[in-house]
Amino acid sequence: MNAVCLEGGIRSCEIGSLMFGPRTDGMELVRLAIPRWVYTQSHLEYVAEIATFVAARAHGLRGYRIVSAPRVLRHFTAQFEPLVARNEAPAFAGVSAG
């Protein structure tokens, strides 16, 4: 869901294996953080437009891997790095592709 934030400034939160660990019974959900005071029709249409834009490009998006995470409430403070193809250099210095 990082792409939704990068493309449209819409924050989101994973609710599933990141939040609760691997025992989620397949429930992998996303919560969009839309402030109450912007629940207008035009704003919700904007969110839908960005989500559609990102979904159409999902095949080209790469995931992230967890670098470190605490045992409790790990979705708040976990650290990630982008996954890279085996023949591609890391996106920024200090991150290994392995």
Protein Blocks (a to p, Z undefined) as FASTA:
>chain_A
ZZmmmmnopacddddjkmnojblgopacddddddfklmcfklmmmmmmmmmmmmmmmmmp
ccdddfbdcfbhklmmpccdddddfkbccfbghiafZZ
